[in-house]
Amino acid sequence: MKINGGVRYCELGVRSSIRAMQVATELLGITNENVNGFDKIGYQRKDAVVSSFAEYLGVDGISRNVDDKVGRIMVSEKPLDIALANKGYFQIQTPNGVQLTRDGRFKLDKNGYLLTLEDNNVLSDSGVPIKLHRVPEDLKEVVVNRKGVVSVFNSQSRKLEAVACLGIVDANGMAVMNPDVKQGFNEYSNVSLQNEFLAVMPTIRNFEANRQMFIMNNTNMQKAISQLGSAS
């Protein structure tokens, strides 16, 4: 007759504590990203969505959701600074394809193309780069109305000449009918530092509780292994 012997221990508690600490660390990282984006123009707050299975999935049970509320709109007095008072995004052409942004700090190149600060073309509602037929000496001659129509003042005819309409869409790529464009304004982030600091406290307490649990479980395992070693 063969007798099977041995000692079994349960590592579930240790693994659960580690996963919980990883989840808390990821949540703190998202909060830190929001705090760092507080003064960034066009930045939108990230919301963490924690799955009910995060206890078993760890950080894989966390996803991010973009808070699309309008941020703080402030005067810049620069003619090519454009802000959106309603939800929506500017379309820009990048080396990686068409992307969306709420950062409306634009400029003109020598050929009259409307560009972002990163030299990406700003697209019209027809999906083509916006190009002015002439580059005015005074940028105040460039006028953008509330619907996003870009015009240039003709000093000879004393009239505004329409150039194109900004391609403003929602997150699904559908055109926004009433973007409420503000020329000479910048939109800062929609992050509230007070809310971020209040929300981070439960996460820190949860991390500390799981850290203590990990230390306790680890200490108990070390004692068990030490006793087994001395018994042999």
C-alpha positions in Angstrom: 0.0 0.0 0.0 1.3 3.4 -1.0 0.6 6.4 1.2 0.6 9.8 -0.4 1.6 12.6 1.9 2.3 16.3 1.6 1.3 19.8 2.6 -1.0 21.9 0.5 -1.4 25.7 0.9 -3.9 28.0 -0.7 -2.3 30.9 -2.7 -5.6 32.3 -3.8 -5.5 35.0 -1.1 -2.0 36.2 -2.2 -3.0 36.3 -5.9 -6.2 38.1 -5.1 -4.3 40.7 -3.2 -1.8 41.2 -6.0 -4.6 41.6 -8.6 -6.4 44.0 -6.4 -3.3 46.1 -6.0 -2.7 46.1 -9.8 -6.3 47.2 -10.3 -5.8 50.1 -7.8 -2.5 51.1 -9.4 -4.2 51.3 -12.8 -7.0 53.4 -11.4 -4.5 55.7 -9.8 -2.7 56.0 -13.1 -5.9 57.1 -14.8 -6.5 59.7 -12.1 -2.9 60.9 -12.4 -3.4 61.2 -16.2 -6.5 63.4 -15.6 -4.7 65.6 -13.1 -1.8 66.1 -15.5 -4.3 67.0 -18.3 -6.0 69.6 -16.2 -4.3 72.6 -18.0 -4.1 70.9 -21.4 -6.2 72.5 -24.2 -8.7 70.0 -25.7 -8.0 67.3 -23.1 -11.0 65.2 -22.1 -11.3 63.4 -18.8 -10.9 59.6 -18.8 -13.4 57.6 -16.7 -12.4 54.2 -15.5 -15.0 51.5 -16.0 -14.4 48.5 -13.7 -15.9 45.2 -14.7 -17.6 43.0 -12.1 -15.0 40.4 -13.0 -12.0 42.6 -12.2 -11.5 40.5 -9.1 -10.5 37.6 -11.3 -9.3 39.5 -14.4 -7.2 42.1 -12.7 -6.3 45.1 -15.0 -7.9 43.3 -17.9 -11.2 44.0 -16.2 -10.7 47.8 -16.6 -11.7 49.9 -19.6 -11.6 53.6 -20.2 -14.5 55.9 -21.1 -14.0 59.4 -22.4 -16.0 62.1 -20.7 -17.2 64.3 -23.5 -18.6 67.2 -21.5 -17.5 70.6 -22.6 -14.5 71.9 -20.7 -13.5 75.4 -19.5 -13.7 78.0 -22.4 -11.4 80.9 -22.0 -10.5 83.9 -24.1 -7.2 83.8 -26.0 -7.8 86.7 -28.4 -5.9 84.9 -31.2 -8.0 84.8 -34.4 -7.0 81.2 -35.3 -7.8 79.8 -31.8 -11.2 78.0 -32.2 -13.2 76.4 -29.4 -16.4 74.4 -29.5 -19.1 75.4 -27.0 -21.0 72.1 -27.8 -20.0 68.5 -28.0 -18.0 67.6 -31.1 -14.5 67.3 -32.6 -12.4 68.9 -35.4 -11.3 66.5 -38.1 -7.6 66.6 -38.9 -5.4 64.7 -41.4 -2.4 63.0 -39.7 0.2 60.5 -41.1 -1.9 57.8 -39.3 -5.2 58.9 -41.0 -8.0 61.1 -40.0 -8.2 61.8 -36.3 -10.5 63.8 -34.0 -9.5 66.6 -31.6 -11.0 69.4 -29.6 -7.7 71.3 -29.6 -8.6 74.2 -31.9 -5.2 76.1 -31.9 -4.7 76.5 -35.6 -2.2 78.3 -37.8 -1.7 79.2 -41.5 1.2 78.1 -43.6 2.7 80.1 -46.4 0.4 78.4 -48.9 -2.8 79.3 -47.0 -3.4 75.8 -45.5 -5.1 75.7 -42.1 -2.9 73.6 -39.9 -2.8 72.3 -36.3 0.3 73.2 -34.1 1.7 69.8 -35.2 1.4 70.7 -38.9 -1.6 68.5 -39.6 -4.2 69.7 -42.1 -7.5 70.8 -40.7 -10.3 69.2 -42.8 -13.5 70.8 -44.1 -17.0 69.3 -43.9 -16.3 67.8 -47.3 -13.2 65.9 -46.0 -10.5 68.0 -47.8 -7.8 70.2 -46.3 -8.9 73.8 -45.8 -6.9 76.2 -47.9 -7.4 80.0 -48.0 -7.2 81.5 -51.5 -4.9 84.2 -50.0 -2.9 84.6 -46.8 -3.9 87.8 -45.1 -1.3 90.0 -43.5 -3.5 90.5 -40.5 -5.0 87.2 -39.2 -8.0 89.2 -37.9 -9.2 89.2 -41.5 -9.9 85.5 -41.1 -13.4 85.1 -39.7 -15.1 81.9 -38.4 -18.8 82.1 -37.6 -20.7 80.0 -35.1 -21.4 77.3 -37.6 -17.8 76.9 -38.5 -17.7 78.7 -41.8 -14.2 80.1 -42.5 -14.2 83.4 -44.4 -11.5 85.9 -45.4 -12.2 89.7 -45.5 -11.6 91.2 -48.9 -10.4 94.8 -48.4 -11.2 95.8 -51.9 -14.8 94.6 -52.0 -15.2 95.2 -48.3 -16.9 91.8 -48.0 -16.3 88.4 -46.4 -15.4 85.7 -48.9 -16.4 82.2 -47.7 -13.6 79.6 -48.0 -14.8 76.4 -46.4 -16.7 75.0 -43.4 -14.8 73.2 -40.6 -15.5 69.5 -40.5 -17.0 69.1 -37.0 -18.3 65.7 -36.1 -19.3 63.7 -33.1 -17.4 60.6 -31.8 -19.2 58.4 -34.3 -18.2 60.6 -37.3 -21.6 62.2 -37.8 -21.7 65.9 -38.6 -22.6 68.2 -35.8 -25.4 70.6 -36.9 -24.9 73.2 -34.2 -21.3 73.2 -32.9 -21.4 76.8 -31.6 -17.9 77.7 -32.7 -16.1 80.4 -30.7 -13.4 82.3 -32.5 -10.6 83.7 -30.3 -11.2 81.2 -27.5 -9.5 78.0 -26.2 -11.2 75.1 -24.5 -9.2 73.7 -21.5 -9.9 70.3 -20.0 -13.1 69.3 -18.4 -11.2 67.9 -15.4 -12.2 69.0 -11.8 -9.2 68.7 -9.6 -11.4 68.6 -6.5 -13.4 65.7 -7.8 -10.2 63.8 -8.8 -8.7 64.2 -5.4 -11.9 63.1 -3.7 -12.2 60.0 -5.9 -8.7 58.9 -5.4 -8.9 58.4 -1.6 -11.0 55.2 -1.7 -8.6 53.7 -4.3 -5.6 54.5 -2.0 -7.3 52.9 1.0 -8.2 49.9 -1.1 -4.6 49.5 -2.2 -3.3 49.8 1.4 -5.8 47.2 2.7 -4.8 44.7 0.0 -1.1 45.5 0.6 -1.6 44.6 4.3 -3.5 41.4 3.3 -0.6 40.4 1.0 2.0 41.0 3.8 -0.1 38.9 6.2 -0.6 36.0 3.8 3.1 36.1 2.7 4.2 36.1 6.4 2.0 33.1 7.1 3.4 31.2 4.2 7.0 32.0 5.2 6.2 30.7 8.7 4.7 27.5 7.3 7.7 26.9 5.1 10.1 27.6 7.9 8.3 25.1 10.2 8.3 22.5 7.5 12.0 23.0 7.0 12.8 22.7 10.7 10.6 19.6 11.0 12.5 17.8 8.3 
